[in-house]
């Protein structure tokens, strides 16, 4: 399941027209770290998963699903760092 989640993050990111660098900047991480999240090299902390979902404007469940994901690329992507909890 974890591998599928990383694939969903990359898939949604691309559908939203974002680069790894843009996503990384929005969540306060390095591009290399986002690449490792997407490849499943390192585990994604739950707090970061919530940040990614917020920036991509999707539910965490969308990133966790084992089904193929399609999002509307015309929906705006949230820019900037998510608010701290």
Secondary structure as UniProt FT lines:
FT   HELIX           2..15
FT   TURN            16..17
FT   HELIX           20..27
FT   HELIX           31..39
FT   HELIX           46..56
FT   HELIX           60..64
FT   TURN            73..74
//
